[in-house]
Amino acid sequence: MSRWIATWNPEDPEFWASSGRAIARRNLIWSIFAEHIGFSIWLIWSVAAAKLPGAGFTYTTDQLFTLVSVPGLVGAIVRFPYTFAVPRFGGRNWTIVSALLLLIPAISLAILVQHPETPFWLMVVAAATAGLGGGNFASSMANISFFYPDREKGLALGLNAAGGNIGVSTVQLLVPLIVVAGGGVHLERAGLMWIPLVILSALCAALFMDNLSTARSTFVDQALMVRHKHTWVMSLLYIGTFGSFVGYSAAFPLLLKTQFPDVTMNLAFLGPLVGSLSRPIGGRLADRLGGARVTLCNFGVMALATVGVTAFAASRGLTGFVACFLLVFAACGIGNGSTFRMIPAIFGALNQRMVDAGVCEPDKARAFARREAAAVIGICAAIGALGGFFIPRILGQSIKATGSASTAFGVFVAGYAICAVATWWFYRRSALLERV
């Protein structure tokens, strides 16, 4: 049964108080659940790749980093059609489909890891299908952005994203425990354990989520946003924040294993956990202080913390290395929340100018802003996810060439400096977009 809501006006206080808030909250809850499973599947190879040598596979370190990075590339690519699918098919309908597609990577992993003779190219194909889980984030964020009024978007998007992001720490905490439960290494369980949860998330989406008729737009309408300057500026900033989060999350287990081979304690899940929990804080701070201000300060923290990571990696100081990396993860999470809050604020301010100039009615301007922001959120989410590919690849190449990750971290610090300058130049140096 198709569930479409024909009238939706969250900016109307009476509508929001009477029925809008309850409906939006219900959709948010089940969107978080589906996105959580998607993130878990997306980053499952961050754990599986680190366990392959113990299961009899003879891949090189660089090949293992490739398995970790490929889901990030595919996840970035599929985020474009996933974003466009929400207004085309409906948020509820697409959540059902995108959830069921996760059966492909879960089943393929469960089968192939039982055969150490599996050729590397086939394992890469299996890892690539995990990227489907990365697409769920873009469609989920675009969908939820339609449900909430501008004044509450920061927190709602932050909670939605955090609930998904925390799937990374879930998979990195639970999978290592489950695959060795009862003795031996049963790596196939890393895929099998998610199958019933995938089916449950699709069922819950079918029963409890809604489609919004007011969120419908054509592919051409959405594609026009790629020509907008702020789409590309915000994509750059999101590479710096979310790209770092997903890239470090994917690489952290292998990075710890290569830089500190004597450490047997599972510490990798802590980074994604800290980054996920800090994301709503970024959204809330952006609601109160302005997204651009929070984002600018955040890039400074990320750069300084990365310098600390580099220093402790060189001196083999595990405690300092982990502490600085957790600070990087926390800053990534806050930056994720603040940058996503900037997007609806930017397009709300731009459309308000049209109202002030008398060329557009307020209701139409708000509707335009919501559709534009949703499209840009999806585009930024897709481009930002490229960090999940490039960061593990840069780290892998740095370790292969020099034996350390210092060169890679130097590249990352330079990237954060560029993002900070862009934030200041476009959103803080004047009152042009003072509401951002």
C-alpha positions, 0 to 999 in steps of 0.5 A: 500500500502506498502512503502519500501525504498530500499536504505538508507545511511544517513552517505553520506552527499550528499544523506542526503542533497538531500533527506535523511534529508527531508524523515527522518524529515517527519518520525520523525514528525509522529512517534512523534505524534503516540508515544505521543498518546501511552504515553498518553494511557500508563499513563492514569491510573495515573489519572484514579486511583486517580479519582476512589474514587470520582467515587464511587470505594472503592479500598484501597490506595495500590490497587490504586497504583497497578492499577498505576503500572501494565501498567508499567510492561506490557509496559516493557514486550511488548517492547521486541516484539515491538522492534523486530517488526520494522525490521521484519514488517517495521517501518511504518507498525508496527506504524499503527498496534501498534496505532490501538491496543490502542483502546483496553485500551481506550474502556475498561477504558471507559466501566469499570469506569462507574461501581463502582461494577467492581471487582478489578481483572477485573480493573487490567486487563483493566489497564494492557492493557494500557501497550500496549501504552508503547510498542510504545516507543521502536518500535518508537525509534528503527525505528527512529534510522535507519533514522538519521546519527550518528552525529544527532542521539542524537537530533533526538532521544531526540525529538522523545522521548520528543514528546512521553514523553510529552504525560504523562503531556498531559493526566495528564493536560487534563483528570482531566479537561475533566472528570468534564466539565459540572459538575459531574465526567464523568470518562469514558471520560478519555478513550473516548477522545483518540479514534479519536486521536488513529485512526488519528495517525494510518491514518497519519502513513499509509499516511506519514511514510516509511519502510526501507529495510536496517533496516531489520534483523532477530530475531536471529540477534537482540536476539544476542545483549542480550549477549552483556555486554554493553546491560546490562550496558546501561539497568541498566543506563536506569532504573535509568533515564527513569525508574525514569521518567515513575515511578514517572510520574505514581505515582506523582498524587497519591503521592501528594494526599496521602502526601498532602491531602489538596492540590486541585490544579493540580500540577502532570502534571508539573513533566512529562512536565519538564522531557519531555522538558528537554530530547532533552537538554540531547541529545544535551548536549551528542552530544557536551560533550559526553553522559557518562560525562552528564549521570554521572553528572546527576545521582549525581543531581538525588540523591541530589534532591531525598534527598531534596524530602525526607526532604520536604516530612517529614516536609510537605513542599509542595513548597520544595517538588514540587521544588525538584521533578521537579528537579528530573524530569528535571534530568530524562529527561536529563539523558534519552537523554544522555543515549540513545545517548550513545548507538549508540556511543558505538557500533559505537566505537566498530565497528570502532575498527574492521575497524581500525584492517582491519577486516571490511569495513567502510560501513559494520561496520556502517551498523552493528553499526546501527542495533546493536544500534537499537536492544539495544535501544529497549532492554534498553527501555523495561528493563528501563520501569520496573521502571514504575512498581517498583517505584509505587509499592515501594512507595505504600508498603513504605506508607502502612508499615510506613505511609510515602515514606521516605524508598522508596526514600532512596532506589532510592538514593542508586540506583542512586549511583549504576548507577553513579558508573557503568557509571564511571567504564565502560565509564569514568575511561579510554579512552577505549570508549573515543567517548562515 
